Amino acid sequence: MSSSEDKIKNAFVEKDWNEIKTFDSWTIFKVMSEFVEAFEKLSRIGPCVSIFGSARTPPDNKYYKLAREIATKLTKNGYGIITGGGPGIMEAANIGAKEGKGRSVGLNIDLPKEQGPNDYIDADKLINFNHFFVRKVMFVKYAQGFIVLPGGFGTFDELFEAITLIQTEKIGKFPIILVGSDFWEGLIEWIKKVMLEKENNICEKDMELFSLADTADEVVAQINTFYSKYMLSPNF
C-alpha cells in the first residue's frame, strides 16, 4: 500500500474528514492524467476493433483460438485490435493482431489479483489504467466495433454499457457482435422472451443493436458490410 493510501486509511480510522476531503479533491487530477495519456496515444491509432472476453480462457480453448483467428483476419482487412491487455481472450486477440501485422493495442487495468499485460501489445500502445470508467470511455471512443467472446462479469459490463450508449443515442451506432452461439443463445432468448415480450423493458428495434456470429469469416463480413455504408478508410 502506498504512503498516500496509508494516510487516507488512517484518516478514516481517526475520523479526519478534512484529510479525506483533500484526498478526494486530488483524485480528480489522477483521473485527468489517465484521460490525457489515453487520448494522446489512442487518437493516433486509426480504425480499430475492440475484442472482449475472459481473462481465464486457456490457449487450448476453442474461443481462444477463434479470438486469435478473428484478430488476424481483421488486421488483414485494415483494422487494428484493441483489447483489455490481459491474458486469455485478450492475449489471443493481441497475438492475432501481431500475426496479421496490424496494430495491437492494450488497455490494461491494474487489479490486485490479476496478471499484468500480455507480451503481444505494441510497446507504444500499452496504456495502464487505475480507473475502470476511464478505460471504458477509451474502448467506446476509439473502437469501430465490439467483438464479444465468452467472458465473465467484466465482459458483460462492457457489452451492456455499449448497448446502452447506442440505445440512448449517446454515441453513434457501431457493430456489436457476440461470438459463439453456444454461449450467447440462452441470454439472447431470455432478453427476447422476458425483457422484450413479457416485461416490455425494451422494444423490438433494440434487438438489432447486436448480432451473433460463430466464425471469423462471419465476424469480418459483418464489420465490412457495416462500414461499406460509411466513409471509413482504415489507414494502416
Buried (B, 14 or more C-beta within 10 A) or exposed (E): EEEEEEBBEEBEEEEBEEBBEEBEEEEEEEEEEBBEBBEEBBEEBBBBBBBBBBBEBEEEBEBBBBBBBBBBBBBBBBBBBBBBBBBBBBBBBBBBBBBBEBBBBBBBBEEEEEEEBBEBBBEEBBBBBBBEEBBBBBBBEBBBBBBBBBBEEBBEBBBEBBBEBBBEEEEEEBBBBBBBEEBBEEEBEEBBEEBBEEEEEBEEEBBEBBBBBBEBEBBBBBBBEBBEEEEBEBEE
